[in-house]
Amino acid sequence: MSSSLRAARLATFAYFVLAGFVLGMWIVHIPAVEERAGLDHATLGWLLLLLGAGAFAGMRIVGPLTDRFGPRRVVPASAVLCGGALVLPGLAVDAWTLGAALLVFGLANGCLDVSMNTHAVQVERGYGRPVMSAFHATFSIGGVFAALIGAVILGRGWPPAATLAVVAVLAFAAALLAATALLPPEAAPAADDDATDDAQPASRGRANTRIRILAALAFMLMLCEGVANDWSVLHLEDVLGAPASTAALAYGAFATTMTIGRFLADRVAGRLGPVAVLRYGSAIAAVGLTAAALSPSAPLALAGWAVLGVGLSGCVPQLFSAAGHADPAAAGANVSRVAGLGYLGVLAGPAVIGPMTHLVPLNTAFFLPVAFCVIAAFTSGVLTTAEKKTLPEPA
């Protein structure tokens, strides 16, 4: 294994940690920003949709740009843009300025998400074995750092604008330092002279269909993640009557097993293959969420949410990896399609489950994401073709 490839992997880890840290610093400062802008919770909730809209737009825009200019240029630029955009919410003074700030911040965050995942695919191709899940785990670690550091800063009463400006400067420095280790763009694969004019459109059509299926699976599985993020705590409080201190452990159990699972998922994928990770991971997630939904007590529900995290941990990274490997010349565009629809799934979690609770109890509404996990398990074979042709044997 070349030293440049190992350095590129470390640099990619750095960008994933940076992305998680920047997003986490925004999250821990939401109450302070809301107070500074003089907003109520309802208004803030609507404005957060602009964050999602900006992220989706950024993902779709940056994919083709990454394919054209290469991740080595686009990743650092996106990281610098993301760090700079983080300052804007701290400067907002009303709903209009905060809305504009969140739109720009979401756009920058979406650009960094897709470009760094595209580079992660390139690193994985160089390694010749699965390494994608560990990158996603370090994103979560970045969020943990943000929560711990943010708690200290907020406890000292630092103003949001000053704190976020310091984080932006640190993001600039980290992005530029890590940029030198990123891999150069890959050479486009040579055209197959034996391919007929009729075969090429047919092959392209099959590839597009596969990407659409991967995107749909990303939507369903990331919606399940969104359900855990937004509803796990409320489930224990409202359905099982657990105290707030106990209910808070629901998301903690899910997030902890999700992070640990992602550090282990690459080894499992290398031994059993991505199809097995998606198939059995989705099945385990379905069992975990079903157990949580049917649980009569808080301890069993906590175990269910933890099992859900284990099951989901390796699934989405396999989808991103397959999308990026499907066509190296269009890796950025394909990753942006899968990541973009997946991100909409995260946002759809509260939007879908909330209205359903007017018709059925909250725990009954959880059987919709359970069904999505079952669908993912039965359609995991979509990874088979990519698994056969994308990852070369390691040298």
PEGIMO-V674331 format. One line per field, one symbol per residue. psi: psi as a letter, one per 20 degrees, with the letter a starting at -180 (. if undefined). A space follows every 10 residues. Layout:
psi->???
This chain:
psi->pqhhghhhgh hggghggggh gghhhggijg ghggghilqr hgghghhhhh gggggggggh ghghhhhgiq hhghggghgg ggghhhhghi iqiahghhgh ghgggggghh ghggghhghh ggghhhhjrp jghhghhhgh hhhggggghh ggghhikqqg ggghhghggh ggggghgihh iqqrqqqpqq qohiprhhhg hgghghghgg hhgggghggg hhhhghgggh igghghghgi kqqhhghhig hggghghggg hhhihggghh giqhghgggh ghgggggghg gghipiqggh gghghghggg gigigghhgg ghghihohik gggghhgghg hghhgghigh hghghhiihr qghhhiighg hhggghgiji ihigghhhig orpq.
